[in-house]
Amino acid sequence: MPYDFKTLKDSLREAEEWLVREFGGIRTGRATPALLDSVVVEAYGARMSLRDLASTTTEDARTLRVAPYDVSTLKAIERAIQNANLGVSVVADDRGVRVAFPELTAERRTLLMKLARGKLEEARIRSRGARDSVWSDIQERERDGEMGEDDKFRAKEEMEKLAQEGNRSLEALFEKKEKEISI
């Protein structure tokens, strides 16, 4: 009976999705609404995501416009963005909050590349852990007599192919982010 690699595929996909989210939070030369996803606002007596309180749009390459759904939350939104320490300038007006991102310096680009590499390595560790878990399960099944030795090696071969495929997709995401940062 062939081994079911569904858990490995799911784990690899989760690692890839995690890396996409993490890379979305790393600021590059252009402003994107995803950069404000981590901002949490104190409003209505609770901590809420900025997405729940306002719409965020791109005005130009280095400026975002945050328009609150309820104008009474404007000051709280402004304060939350300033407290998020994103290295941005925040200006409030009657229509919302304008968030301006400064030009990236060479030093800052280098730091962002190190951060991106660190996130890539974390994703690789997650996928390696999933692969190791599946390999342990395969070996245990062979010891219990549920799987023959030939089946074990076929399963190992398939597992390695899936893991390499997952690593290639993680690497492709990193290369894409590297290009974004260096522009």
Summary of the structure (lengths in Angstrom):
residues: 183
radius of gyration: 22.2
end to end distance: 50.6
largest distance: 71.7
contacts: 535
relative contact order: 0.18
helix: 61%
strand: 17%
